[in-house]
Amino acid sequence: MAEKLFIVDLHTHLLEKKVKPKDYWANVLARKINVVAITEHAEFKPWKAFEALLETKPKNVLLIPGIEINSSIGHVLVYAKDRRIFDFSELLEKGAEIEKIVSIANRNGFFVSIAHPWGFSYDSAAFIAGETRLEKIVLKNKIGVEAFNGMVGQVGNFVYNTNWVKKPLNFFEKLENNRVAKKIRLSKIGENARKKIDEKSREVIERTAKPIMLGNKASFITAGSDAHYATRIGAGVMKMRLEESIGNEKFLDCLAQKKNIEWIGPLTMEKNGKTEFVKLPKKKVEALQALKYAAKTWIIKKTRLKERLFGRKGKKKSRE
């Protein structure tokens, strides 16, 4: 059966920022996205987002129903082949235990993926559960990992005014043998590059590299834009070579097997025999969020240093 390269965005939103379905689909078509998952936050009635998009869905585009759950370990994504996913009130509860979510998913053929594992500290599993426990959860339950998140990727661009995909490292080489990129070369940064990367920028790089490393060990990986605005759809994608006539159920089966993945990362296009990154409009609110994150990180680290030197009451500790 004939195959083609599918562009896939598995993390999008509609209702939180009151995006109009016509604008949502216009941007999906403009980016030539073949498969899109609507993963509205549980507290924003995700079934309404799915139904609104289904009514106006263009032909030849797969719409995967999903939910972004604020679980006991942070945000997780759950996908299904049809709207039956919205019948489980347990999946809509704030703070739902991850074990319960996985149990429901396993019994009903749903797919669970850890959203932006190293994203922001207040909603991401690596910070809430800890890196060691997160890895144990992923391996024990055979669940997926969002190996690239478009919103987290933009933080590096906004804060450091550089395209981290090219500088200082290229994390997203073409995937070989249907596996995630085999190595992340953080330990092999050249001397000149090291001088240009301060502590904060290394931290941002790690926030994008570590999900790929964990994805290597996970049963499957996902990638998505985490778009809250229509113009940001496609900021993070997967490219998969699949059967041309594939449906929702078959797509999820292929996703679970890491089948034919050729790319994860920002949206790219082929032009004159070269691969170029597609420039998407940047939202000021995302820039402000990035700057807030950078400032918060700096303040926390400075406060901790001060406490080590002077103690919590401000008096300098004596050396004994």
PASEBA-1860 file (N, C-alpha, C; in nm, 3 decimals):
! residues 320
1> MAEKLFIV> 0.084/-0.119/0.000/0.000/0.000/0.000/0.088/0.125/0.000 ~ 0.043/0.229/-0.071/0.122/0.351/-0.086/0.143/0.419/0.049 ~ 0.262/0.477/0.066/0.294/0.549/0.188/0.322/0.696/0.155 ~ 0.311/0.781/0.259/0.349/0.921/0.244/0.399/0.973/0.379 ~ 0.464/1.086/0.375/0.516/1.147/0.497/0.407/1.233/0.561 ~ 0.368/1.196/0.682/0.265/1.267/0.756/0.329/1.367/0.851 ~ 0.276/1.488/0.857/0.316/1.588/0.956/0.213/1.583/1.069 ~ 0.261/1.568/1.192/0.174/1.538/1.305/0.199/1.635/1.420
9> DLHTHLLE> 0.092/1.696/1.471/0.098/1.783/1.589/0.004/1.724/1.694 ~ 0.061/1.669/1.802/-0.019/1.594/1.899/-0.044/1.670/2.029 ~ -0.038/1.803/2.025/-0.064/1.880/2.148/-0.114/2.018/2.109 ~ -0.246/2.036/2.106/-0.305/2.166/2.072/-0.422/2.196/2.165 ~ -0.459/2.326/2.168/-0.568/2.372/2.253/-0.664/2.460/2.170 ~ -0.785/2.475/2.222/-0.887/2.554/2.151/-0.961/2.650/2.245 ~ -1.017/2.598/2.354/-1.111/2.674/2.435/-1.046/2.770/2.534 ~ -0.927/2.736/2.583/-0.866/2.818/2.688/-0.847/2.962/2.641
17> KKVKPKDY> -0.803/2.982/2.518/-0.782/3.116/2.463/-0.890/3.153/2.361 ~ -1.000/3.077/2.362/-1.117/3.106/2.278/-1.081/3.115/2.130 ~ -1.007/3.016/2.084/-0.972/3.009/1.942/-1.094/2.965/1.862 ~ -1.115/3.027/1.749/-1.227/2.990/1.663/-1.189/2.868/1.579 ~ -1.280/2.769/1.567/-1.248/2.650/1.487/-1.200/2.681/1.346 ~ -1.259/2.783/1.281/-1.218/2.816/1.144/-1.072/2.863/1.140 ~ -1.029/2.935/1.245/-0.890/2.979/1.251/-0.796/2.862/1.281 ~ -0.843/2.773/1.367/-0.766/2.652/1.400/-0.738/2.574/1.272
25> WANVLARK> -0.843/2.544/1.198/-0.826/2.460/1.078/-0.749/2.534/0.968 ~ -0.767/2.664/0.960/-0.693/2.741/0.858/-0.543/2.727/0.878 ~ -0.499/2.728/1.004/-0.357/2.716/1.033/-0.308/2.572/1.017 ~ -0.393/2.474/1.049/-0.358/2.334/1.026/-0.332/2.312/0.877 ~ -0.421/2.362/0.793/-0.406/2.345/0.648/-0.288/2.424/0.594 ~ -0.267/2.544/0.646/-0.155/2.626/0.598/-0.021/2.560/0.626 ~ -0.012/2.485/0.736/0.114/2.416/0.772/0.121/2.275/0.712 ~ 0.017/2.237/0.638/0.010/2.106/0.573/0.020/1.992/0.674
33> INVVAITE> -0.045/2.011/0.788/-0.047/1.909/0.894/-0.152/1.804/0.860 ~ -0.113/1.678/0.870/-0.202/1.567/0.833/-0.275/1.506/0.952 ~ -0.212/1.512/1.069/-0.272/1.454/1.190/-0.257/1.556/1.302 ~ -0.369/1.587/1.368/-0.365/1.683/1.478/-0.447/1.628/1.594 ~ -0.395/1.643/1.715/-0.469/1.601/1.834/-0.516/1.724/1.909 ~ -0.644/1.727/1.946/-0.696/1.834/2.029/-0.691/1.785/2.174 ~ -0.604/1.846/2.253/-0.578/1.800/2.389/-0.608/1.913/2.487 ~ -0.733/1.957/2.486/-0.770/2.068/2.574/-0.753/2.028/2.720
41> HAEFKPWK> -0.719/2.126/2.805/-0.705/2.099/2.948/-0.836/2.045/3.004 ~ -0.824/1.952/3.099/-0.941/1.885/3.154/-1.043/1.983/3.211 ~ -0.995/2.092/3.270/-1.086/2.188/3.333/-1.161/2.276/3.234 ~ -1.126/2.268/3.104/-1.192/2.349/3.002/-1.287/2.267/2.913 ~ -1.342/2.159/2.968/-1.440/2.076/2.897/-1.386/2.031/2.760 ~ -1.289/1.942/2.761/-1.222/1.902/2.636/-1.314/1.840/2.532 ~ -1.424/1.780/2.575/-1.516/1.720/2.478/-1.579/1.828/2.390 ~ -1.599/1.949/2.444/-1.655/2.058/2.364/-1.555/2.104/2.258
49> AFEALLET> -1.429/2.103/2.292/-1.326/2.140/2.194/-1.325/2.040/2.079 ~ -1.330/1.912/2.113/-1.330/1.807/2.010/-1.453/1.818/1.920 ~ -1.570/1.834/1.980/-1.694/1.841/1.902/-1.695/1.963/1.810 ~ -1.646/2.076/1.861/-1.643/2.198/1.779/-1.554/2.182/1.657 ~ -1.441/2.114/1.676/-1.350/2.093/1.564/-1.399/1.985/1.469 ~ -1.463/1.883/1.523/-1.512/1.773/1.439/-1.617/1.821/1.339 ~ -1.698/1.917/1.381/-1.805/1.968/1.294/-1.750/2.033/1.168 ~ -1.633/2.092/1.178/-1.577/2.166/1.064/-1.446/2.105/1.013
57> KPKNVLLI> -1.418/1.981/1.051/-1.291/1.918/1.014/-1.277/1.904/0.862 ~ -1.165/1.948/0.807/-1.141/1.930/0.664/-1.122/1.781/0.631 ~ -1.146/1.747/0.508/-1.122/1.610/0.463/-0.972/1.583/0.461 ~ -0.937/1.457/0.477/-0.797/1.412/0.469/-0.709/1.464/0.582 ~ -0.769/1.509/0.692/-0.695/1.543/0.813/-0.750/1.459/0.927 ~ -0.662/1.388/0.998/-0.706/1.309/1.112/-0.714/1.397/1.235 ~ -0.825/1.386/1.309/-0.842/1.458/1.435/-0.845/1.356/1.548 ~ -0.742/1.358/1.632/-0.731/1.264/1.744/-0.788/1.329/1.870
65> PGIEINSS> -0.890/1.269/1.933/-0.943/1.325/2.058/-0.848/1.299/2.175 ~ -0.828/1.400/2.259/-0.738/1.384/2.371/-0.772/1.478/2.486 ~ -0.699/1.463/2.595/-0.715/1.547/2.714/-0.576/1.574/2.770 ~ -0.552/1.697/2.816/-0.433/1.726/2.896/-0.478/1.731/3.041 ~ -0.430/1.634/3.118/-0.474/1.616/3.256/-0.371/1.675/3.352 ~ -0.418/1.746/3.453/-0.331/1.795/3.559/-0.326/1.686/3.666 ~ -0.236/1.590/3.646/-0.233/1.469/3.728/-0.152/1.488/3.856 ~ -0.137/1.381/3.931/-0.060/1.384/4.055/0.088/1.410/4.031
73> IGHVLVYA> 0.136/1.391/3.906/0.277/1.417/3.875/0.293/1.529/3.772 ~ 0.189/1.608/3.753/0.195/1.714/3.654/0.112/1.682/3.531 ~ 0.134/1.755/3.425/0.051/1.740/3.306/0.085/1.614/3.227 ~ -0.018/1.539/3.192/-0.004/1.423/3.105/-0.108/1.431/2.995 ~ -0.076/1.376/2.880/-0.165/1.373/2.766/-0.223/1.234/2.750 ~ -0.354/1.227/2.724/-0.419/1.098/2.699/-0.489/1.107/2.563 ~ -0.467/1.006/2.479/-0.524/1.003/2.344/-0.613/0.880/2.327 ~ -0.711/0.892/2.236/-0.799/0.779/2.205/-0.837/0.785/2.058
81> KDRRIFDF> -0.893/0.675/2.009/-0.933/0.670/1.868/-1.066/0.740/1.845 ~ -1.148/0.757/1.952/-1.279/0.820/1.937/-1.317/0.895/2.064 ~ -1.435/0.956/2.065/-1.478/1.043/2.173/-1.511/0.970/2.304 ~ -1.499/0.840/2.306/-1.528/0.764/2.428/-1.437/0.805/2.543 ~ -1.324/0.865/2.513/-1.231/0.909/2.615/-1.295/1.009/2.712 ~ -1.393/1.085/2.663/-1.454/1.190/2.745/-1.561/1.136/2.840 ~ -1.589/1.007/2.833/-1.690/0.947/2.920/-1.637/0.913/3.058 ~ -1.506/0.926/3.079/-1.444/0.887/3.205/-1.418/1.012/3.291
89> SELLEKGA> -1.505/1.033/3.389/-1.493/1.151/3.474/-1.361/1.151/3.552 ~ -1.305/1.032/3.575/-1.178/1.023/3.649/-1.065/1.094/3.575 ~ -1.075/1.099/3.443/-0.971/1.163/3.362/-0.983/1.315/3.363 ~ -1.089/1.366/3.422/-1.110/1.510/3.427/-1.079/1.568/3.564 ~ -1.044/1.481/3.658/-1.020/1.525/3.795/-0.882/1.588/3.809 ~ -0.875/1.702/3.878/-0.747/1.764/3.907/-0.673/1.680/4.010 ~ -0.546/1.653/3.984/-0.466/1.573/4.076/-0.491/1.424/4.066 ~ -0.551/1.379/3.957/-0.577/1.235/3.939/-0.446/1.157/3.947
97> EIEKIVSI> -0.448/1.047/4.022/-0.328/0.967/4.039/-0.285/0.908/3.905 ~ -0.156/0.915/3.876/-0.105/0.868/3.748/-0.133/0.719/3.730 ~ -0.126/0.642/3.839/-0.153/0.498/3.829/-0.297/0.472/3.786 ~ -0.389/0.555/3.835/-0.531/0.542/3.797/-0.552/0.577/3.651 ~ -0.485/0.683/3.606/-0.495/0.723/3.465/-0.444/0.612/3.374 ~ -0.330/0.555/3.409/-0.271/0.448/3.328/-0.362/0.325/3.328 ~ -0.421/0.293/3.442/-0.510/0.178/3.451/-0.631/0.194/3.359 ~ -0.692/0.312/3.360/-0.806/0.338/3.272/-0.763/0.329/3.126
105> ANRNGFFV> -0.648/0.386/3.096/-0.597/0.385/2.958/-0.572/0.242/2.910 ~ -0.510/0.161/2.993/-0.479/0.023/2.954/-0.606/-0.059/2.928 ~ -0.708/-0.036/3.010/-0.832/-0.113/2.996/-0.912/-0.073/2.872 ~ -0.889/0.049/2.823/-0.974/0.102/2.717/-0.900/0.134/2.587 ~ -0.771/0.098/2.582/-0.696/0.121/2.459/-0.658/0.265/2.436 ~ -0.649/0.345/2.544/-0.602/0.483/2.533/-0.450/0.487/2.542 ~ -0.392/0.600/2.507/-0.247/0.616/2.510/-0.210/0.735/2.598 ~ -0.116/0.713/2.689/-0.074/0.814/2.785/0.068/0.860/2.753
113> SIAHPWGF> 0.089/0.991/2.750/0.222/1.047/2.725/0.247/1.160/2.825 ~ 0.368/1.165/2.880/0.404/1.271/2.974/0.425/1.401/2.898 ~ 0.345/1.503/2.928/0.357/1.632/2.858/0.476/1.711/2.910 ~ 0.546/1.779/2.819/0.660/1.866/2.853/0.727/1.827/2.986 ~ 0.794/1.712/2.992/0.848/1.659/3.119/0.937/1.757/3.194 ~ 1.017/1.835/3.120/1.106/1.933/3.182/1.062/2.075/3.143 ~ 0.933/2.099/3.145/0.882/2.231/3.110/0.892/2.326/3.227 ~ 0.781/2.382/3.268/0.781/2.473/3.383/0.766/2.394/3.511
121> SYDSAAFI> 0.827/2.442/3.617/0.838/2.364/3.741/0.704/2.334/3.806 ~ 0.603/2.417/3.781/0.475/2.399/3.850/0.382/2.299/3.783 ~ 0.415/2.254/3.662/0.322/2.162/3.594/0.392/2.045/3.523 ~ 0.521/2.026/3.548/0.597/1.925/3.473/0.652/1.815/3.564 ~ 0.643/1.692/3.515/0.669/1.574/3.598/0.810/1.566/3.654 ~ 0.910/1.610/3.577/1.049/1.600/3.625/1.070/1.680/3.752 ~ 0.993/1.786/3.771/1.007/1.871/3.889/0.912/1.828/4.001 ~ 0.792/1.785/3.966/0.694/1.746/4.067/0.723/1.607/4.123
129> AGETRLEK> 0.750/1.512/4.035/0.776/1.375/4.079/0.925/1.350/4.102 ~ 1.011/1.430/4.038/1.154/1.405/4.044/1.196/1.320/3.925 ~ 1.317/1.340/3.877/1.363/1.271/3.756/1.370/1.120/3.774 ~ 1.417/1.075/3.890/1.431/0.931/3.913/1.295/0.862/3.913 ~ 1.200/0.920/3.986/1.066/0.860/3.993/0.998/0.867/3.858 ~ 1.015/0.977/3.785/0.955/0.990/3.653/1.001/0.879/3.561 ~ 1.131/0.852/3.558/1.182/0.746/3.472/1.123/0.611/3.512 ~ 1.112/0.586/3.641/1.054/0.459/3.688/0.908/0.446/3.643
137> IVLKNKIG> 0.832/0.556/3.651/0.692/0.554/3.609/0.681/0.524/3.461 ~ 0.765/0.589/3.381/0.762/0.570/3.236/0.796/0.425/3.199 ~ 0.899/0.370/3.261/0.942/0.234/3.227/0.845/0.129/3.280 ~ 0.795/0.148/3.400/0.706/0.050/3.461/0.573/0.041/3.387 ~ 0.518/0.154/3.347/0.385/0.157/3.289/0.384/0.156/3.136 ~ 0.500/0.158/3.075/0.512/0.154/2.930/0.429/0.265/2.865 ~ 0.451/0.388/2.914/0.381/0.503/2.859/0.477/0.589/2.778 ~ 0.422/0.689/2.711/0.502/0.770/2.621/0.557/0.896/2.686
145> VEAFNGMV> 0.641/0.965/2.611/0.704/1.089/2.655/0.694/1.190/2.541 ~ 0.652/1.312/2.575/0.652/1.419/2.475/0.797/1.465/2.458 ~ 0.859/1.416/2.352/1.002/1.440/2.332/1.032/1.581/2.284 ~ 0.934/1.646/2.225/0.952/1.787/2.187/0.822/1.861/2.208 ~ 0.831/1.977/2.274/0.716/2.062/2.300/0.747/2.201/2.244 ~ 0.662/2.248/2.154/0.687/2.373/2.086/0.696/2.493/2.176 ~ 0.617/2.496/2.284/0.621/2.609/2.374/0.753/2.614/2.451 ~ 0.800/2.499/2.498/0.927/2.494/2.568/1.040/2.532/2.474
153> GQVGNFVY> 1.033/2.488/2.349/1.135/2.522/2.251/1.143/2.671/2.228 ~ 1.027/2.740/2.233/1.026/2.883/2.210/1.089/2.961/2.325 ~ 1.090/2.904/2.444/1.152/2.973/2.558/1.297/3.006/2.527 ~ 1.369/2.910/2.470/1.508/2.933/2.435/1.523/3.045/2.333 ~ 1.434/3.048/2.235/1.443/3.152/2.133/1.416/3.290/2.190 ~ 1.314/3.302/2.276/1.276/3.432/2.330/1.382/3.485/2.428 ~ 1.429/3.398/2.517/1.519/3.443/2.622/1.659/3.470/2.570 ~ 1.708/3.385/2.482/1.848/3.395/2.440/1.866/3.446/2.298
161> NTNWVKKP> 1.753/3.476/2.231/1.760/3.537/2.098/1.845/3.455/2.003 ~ 1.827/3.324/2.007/1.903/3.236/1.919/1.819/3.114/1.886 ~ 1.844/3.056/1.774/1.773/2.934/1.735/1.850/2.816/1.792 ~ 1.805/2.763/1.905/1.882/2.658/1.972/1.889/2.530/1.891 ~ 1.801/2.517/1.792/1.805/2.397/1.708/1.937/2.391/1.631 ~ 1.989/2.506/1.593/2.115/2.511/1.518/2.234/2.548/1.605 ~ 2.210/2.630/1.707/2.320/2.677/1.790/2.285/2.659/1.936 ~ 2.371/2.594/2.014/2.501/2.542/1.974/2.498/2.399/1.923
169> LNFFEKLE> 2.384/2.330/1.934/2.379/2.189/1.895/2.257/2.161/1.809 ~ 2.266/2.061/1.728/2.150/2.013/1.652/2.104/1.883/1.717 ~ 1.994/1.891/1.792/1.945/1.772/1.863/1.864/1.679/1.773 ~ 1.814/1.733/1.662/1.716/1.658/1.587/1.768/1.614/1.451 ~ 1.870/1.530/1.453/1.917/1.469/1.330/1.812/1.369/1.282 ~ 1.818/1.336/1.155/1.721/1.240/1.104/1.728/1.112/1.184 ~ 1.612/1.062/1.227/1.609/0.944/1.312/1.638/0.820/1.228 ~ 1.725/0.734/1.278/1.764/0.614/1.205/1.709/0.491/1.277
177> NNRVAKKI> 1.682/0.387/1.200/1.635/0.259/1.255/1.510/0.277/1.340 ~ 1.424/0.373/1.300/1.298/0.397/1.370/1.316/0.422/1.518 ~ 1.425/0.485/1.557/1.452/0.516/1.698/1.470/0.666/1.715 ~ 1.452/0.711/1.838/1.482/0.851/1.869/1.632/0.870/1.855 ~ 1.677/0.992/1.825/1.821/1.018/1.811/1.898/0.952/1.924 ~ 2.005/0.881/1.889/2.070/0.790/1.983/2.150/0.861/2.091 ~ 2.196/0.979/2.066/2.278/1.042/2.169/2.258/1.193/2.170 ~ 2.265/1.250/2.287/2.259/1.393/2.306/2.398/1.437/2.348
185> RLSKIGEN> 2.462/1.525/2.272/2.604/1.551/2.289/2.633/1.664/2.388 ~ 2.556/1.670/2.495/2.578/1.776/2.594/2.720/1.774/2.651 ~ 2.776/1.654/2.666/2.908/1.642/2.728/3.020/1.670/2.629 ~ 2.985/1.692/2.500/3.088/1.709/2.399/3.083/1.847/2.332 ~ 3.026/1.943/2.404/3.022/2.077/2.348/3.165/2.130/2.336 ~ 3.197/2.188/2.223/3.332/2.239/2.201/3.369/2.353/2.295 ~ 3.497/2.378/2.308/3.545/2.479/2.403/3.488/2.617/2.373 ~ 3.485/2.654/2.244/3.432/2.785/2.208/3.284/2.797/2.241
193> ARKKIDEK> 3.209/2.688/2.216/3.066/2.689/2.246/3.043/2.699/2.396 ~ 3.125/2.632/2.474/3.110/2.636/2.619/3.120/2.779/2.672 ~ 3.210/2.857/2.616/3.230/2.993/2.662/3.108/3.080/2.634 ~ 3.031/3.042/2.533/2.917/3.123/2.493/2.789/3.083/2.566 ~ 2.792/2.972/2.635/2.671/2.922/2.699/2.680/2.943/2.849 ~ 2.599/3.032/2.902/2.603/3.053/3.046/2.515/2.950/3.114 ~ 2.507/2.957/3.244/2.436/2.854/3.321/2.289/2.845/3.284 ~ 2.223/2.959/3.265/2.080/2.958/3.235/2.053/2.898/3.098
201> SREVIERT> 2.137/2.931/2.999/2.112/2.878/2.866/2.139/2.729/2.860 ~ 2.237/2.681/2.937/2.257/2.536/2.945/2.134/2.468/3.003 ~ 2.072/2.534/3.101/1.953/2.476/3.161/1.839/2.464/3.060 ~ 1.823/2.567/2.975/1.720/2.561/2.872/1.749/2.449/2.773 ~ 1.877/2.435/2.735/1.915/2.327/2.645/1.881/2.192/2.706 ~ 1.910/2.175/2.835/1.880/2.049/2.901/1.730/2.022/2.906 ~ 1.652/2.129/2.918/1.506/2.111/2.923/1.452/2.058/2.791 ~ 1.524/2.079/2.683/1.482/2.026/2.554/1.552/1.894/2.521
209> AKPIMLGN> 1.668/1.872/2.579/1.743/1.749/2.550/1.697/1.631/2.635 ~ 1.670/1.656/2.762/1.635/1.545/2.851/1.509/1.469/2.810 ~ 1.405/1.536/2.758/1.290/1.458/2.711/1.324/1.359/2.600 ~ 1.421/1.398/2.514/1.462/1.307/2.408/1.535/1.186/2.468 ~ 1.617/1.211/2.567/1.690/1.103/2.632/1.594/1.007/2.700 ~ 1.492/1.062/2.769/1.392/0.976/2.832/1.308/0.907/2.726 ~ 1.281/0.977/2.616/1.204/0.917/2.506/1.273/0.796/2.446 ~ 1.406/0.795/2.450/1.481/0.678/2.404/1.440/0.553/2.479
217> KASFITAG> 1.409/0.569/2.608/1.377/0.455/2.693/1.227/0.425/2.697 ~ 1.145/0.521/2.660/1.000/0.506/2.668/0.946/0.415/2.559 ~ 0.826/0.366/2.581/0.762/0.279/2.482/0.734/0.352/2.351 ~ 0.698/0.480/2.362/0.674/0.559/2.242/0.698/0.706/2.275 ~ 0.703/0.788/2.172/0.722/0.931/2.192/0.612/1.008/2.120 ~ 0.590/1.131/2.167/0.500/1.222/2.099/0.570/1.357/2.085 ~ 0.513/1.443/2.004/0.564/1.580/1.989/0.448/1.668/1.950 ~ 0.450/1.792/1.995/0.341/1.883/1.962/0.375/2.026/1.990
225> SDAHYATR> 0.293/2.114/1.938/0.317/2.257/1.951/0.280/2.310/2.088 ~ 0.183/2.245/2.156/0.124/2.299/2.278/0.063/2.435/2.248 ~ 0.008/2.448/2.126/-0.045/2.575/2.078/-0.172/2.613/2.153 ~ -0.170/2.732/2.214/-0.290/2.789/2.275/-0.351/2.895/2.184 ~ -0.277/2.931/2.079/-0.324/3.024/1.977/-0.311/2.954/1.842 ~ -0.406/2.982/1.752/-0.408/2.913/1.623/-0.280/2.930/1.544 ~ -0.219/3.048/1.553/-0.099/3.076/1.474/0.022/2.996/1.520 ~ 0.014/2.935/1.638/0.126/2.858/1.691/0.115/2.709/1.657
233> IGAGVMKM> 0.007/2.666/1.595/-0.007/2.526/1.557/0.107/2.489/1.462 ~ 0.172/2.378/1.490/0.286/2.335/1.408/0.421/2.377/1.465 ~ 0.421/2.447/1.581/0.549/2.489/1.640/0.632/2.370/1.688 ~ 0.566/2.256/1.706/0.635/2.131/1.738/0.563/2.018/1.666 ~ 0.636/1.935/1.594/0.573/1.830/1.514/0.655/1.701/1.515 ~ 0.590/1.596/1.469/0.657/1.472/1.431/0.633/1.454/1.282 ~ 0.728/1.389/1.216/0.707/1.347/1.078/0.719/1.196/1.074 ~ 0.615/1.132/1.022/0.608/0.986/1.021/0.571/0.937/0.882
241> RLEESIGN> 0.636/0.830/0.838/0.603/0.771/0.709/0.501/0.660/0.733 ~ 0.379/0.682/0.684/0.267/0.593/0.714/0.188/0.560/0.588 ~ 0.101/0.461/0.601/0.012/0.426/0.491/-0.078/0.545/0.459 ~ -0.098/0.571/0.333/-0.169/0.691/0.290/-0.314/0.693/0.338 ~ -0.378/0.577/0.351/-0.520/0.569/0.388/-0.540/0.542/0.536 ~ -0.447/0.578/0.620/-0.451/0.546/0.762/-0.566/0.619/0.833 ~ -0.623/0.552/0.936/-0.727/0.612/1.019/-0.677/0.631/1.161 ~ -0.764/0.680/1.249/-0.724/0.710/1.386/-0.667/0.590/1.460
249> EKFLDCLA> -0.736/0.476/1.451/-0.693/0.359/1.526/-0.558/0.309/1.477 ~ -0.541/0.300/1.347/-0.415/0.253/1.291/-0.303/0.350/1.321 ~ -0.334/0.480/1.319/-0.231/0.579/1.350/-0.179/0.560/1.493 ~ -0.268/0.543/1.589/-0.226/0.526/1.727/-0.144/0.397/1.744 ~ -0.180/0.294/1.671/-0.101/0.170/1.675/0.042/0.196/1.626 ~ 0.054/0.272/1.518/0.187/0.304/1.464/0.264/0.393/1.560 ~ 0.195/0.486/1.625/0.259/0.574/1.722/0.318/0.493/1.836 ~ 0.244/0.396/1.884/0.288/0.314/1.998/0.412/0.232/1.965
257> QKKNIEWI> 0.436/0.207/1.838/0.551/0.126/1.797/0.673/0.210/1.754 ~ 0.666/0.341/1.769/0.770/0.431/1.717/0.796/0.404/1.569 ~ 0.690/0.378/1.498/0.704/0.331/1.361/0.728/0.444/1.262 ~ 0.837/0.431/1.187/0.865/0.520/1.075/0.874/0.667/1.112 ~ 0.924/0.697/1.231/0.943/0.837/1.270/1.069/0.890/1.201 ~ 1.055/1.001/1.131/1.169/1.058/1.061/1.214/1.192/1.119 ~ 1.132/1.254/1.202/1.170/1.385/1.256/1.084/1.418/1.376 ~ 1.144/1.479/1.478/1.070/1.545/1.585/1.136/1.681/1.607
265> GPLTMEKN> 1.056/1.783/1.628/1.111/1.915/1.650/1.026/2.023/1.587 ~ 1.084/2.140/1.561/1.011/2.248/1.495/0.971/2.208/1.353 ~ 0.870/2.273/1.300/0.823/2.245/1.166/0.929/2.284/1.063 ~ 0.952/2.197/0.966/1.048/2.223/0.859/0.981/2.207/0.723 ~ 1.045/2.260/0.622/0.998/2.243/0.485/1.119/2.224/0.393 ~ 1.095/2.157/0.283/1.201/2.137/0.184/1.192/2.246/0.078 ~ 1.304/2.315/0.057/1.306/2.423/-0.041/1.437/2.420/-0.116 ~ 1.427/2.403/-0.247/1.546/2.399/-0.333/1.647/2.294/-0.286
273> GKTEFVKL> 1.593/2.179/-0.245/1.679/2.069/-0.202/1.736/2.084/-0.063 ~ 1.694/2.188/0.011/1.744/2.211/0.145/1.629/2.210/0.246 ~ 1.661/2.171/0.369/1.563/2.172/0.476/1.571/2.304/0.550 ~ 1.458/2.375/0.559/1.453/2.502/0.628/1.347/2.499/0.737 ~ 1.371/2.573/0.845/1.273/2.583/0.952/1.166/2.684/0.914 ~ 1.041/2.647/0.938/0.929/2.735/0.908/0.914/2.836/1.021 ~ 0.916/2.964/0.988/0.902/3.068/1.089/0.755/3.094/1.116 ~ 0.716/3.078/1.242/0.578/3.100/1.282/0.568/3.231/1.360
281> PKKKVEAL> 0.452/3.295/1.357/0.435/3.418/1.436/0.459/3.391/1.584 ~ 0.522/3.486/1.652/0.549/3.471/1.795/0.452/3.557/1.875 ~ 0.394/3.499/1.978/0.301/3.571/2.063/0.376/3.642/2.175 ~ 0.342/3.768/2.199/0.407/3.844/2.306/0.388/3.777/2.441 ~ 0.271/3.716/2.461/0.244/3.653/2.590/0.343/3.539/2.616 ~ 0.385/3.469/2.510/0.483/3.363/2.527/0.620/3.421/2.561 ~ 0.652/3.535/2.502/0.779/3.600/2.533/0.782/3.643/2.679 ~ 0.670/3.698/2.726/0.663/3.740/2.865/0.674/3.622/2.959
289> QALKYAAK> 0.612/3.510/2.920/0.619/3.389/3.002/0.763/3.340/3.009 ~ 0.834/3.345/2.897/0.974/3.302/2.894/1.060/3.391/2.982 ~ 1.039/3.522/2.972/1.117/3.614/3.053/1.087/3.595/3.202 ~ 0.960/3.570/3.232/0.921/3.545/3.371/0.991/3.422/3.424 ~ 0.998/3.318/3.340/1.066/3.195/3.380/1.214/3.221/3.408 ~ 1.278/3.295/3.315/1.421/3.322/3.331/1.447/3.401/3.458 ~ 1.364/3.504/3.483/1.381/3.587/3.602/1.358/3.505/3.729 ~ 1.256/3.421/3.726/1.223/3.339/3.842/1.337/3.243/3.874
297> TWIIKKTR> 1.395/3.183/3.769/1.507/3.091/3.789/1.625/3.162/3.852 ~ 1.656/3.283/3.803/1.770/3.359/3.855/1.747/3.398/4.000 ~ 1.625/3.442/4.033/1.593/3.484/4.170/1.604/3.366/4.266 ~ 1.550/3.251/4.226/1.554/3.132/4.312/1.698/3.092/4.340 ~ 1.782/3.089/4.236/1.921/3.047/4.255/1.997/3.146/4.342 ~ 1.971/3.276/4.324/2.039/3.376/4.404/1.995/3.367/4.550 ~ 1.865/3.340/4.572/1.813/3.327/4.708/1.875/3.207/4.779 ~ 1.886/3.096/4.706/1.944/2.976/4.765/2.091/2.997/4.800
305> LKERLFGR> 2.164/3.068/4.713/2.304/3.098/4.741/2.316/3.185/4.866 ~ 2.228/3.284/4.876/2.231/3.373/4.992/2.204/3.295/5.121 ~ 2.108/3.200/5.113/2.075/3.121/5.231/2.192/3.033/5.273 ~ 2.265/2.980/5.175/2.380/2.896/5.207/2.490/2.979/5.276 ~ 2.505/3.101/5.230/2.611/3.187/5.285/2.574/3.250/5.419 ~ 2.448/3.294/5.430/2.410/3.374/5.545/2.302/3.310/5.634 ~ 2.247/3.197/5.589/2.137/3.139/5.665/2.007/3.211/5.634 ~ 1.897/3.156/5.680/1.764/3.211/5.646/1.740/3.347/5.710
313> KGKKKSRE> 1.805/3.378/5.823/1.781/3.504/5.893/1.875/3.616/5.849 ~ 1.967/3.586/5.756/2.051/3.690/5.701/2.185/3.707/5.767 ~ 2.214/3.627/5.869/2.345/3.638/5.935/2.443/3.542/5.871 ~ 2.562/3.594/5.845/2.662/3.512/5.778/2.704/3.394/5.865 ~ 2.704/3.275/5.801/2.739/3.156/5.875/2.890/3.152/5.903 ~ 2.924/3.107/6.020/3.066/3.095/6.055/3.118/2.960/6.009 ~ 3.244/2.955/5.975/3.307/2.829/5.934/3.372/2.763/6.054 ~ 3.334/2.644/6.082/3.389/2.574/6.198/3.480/2.462/6.153
END
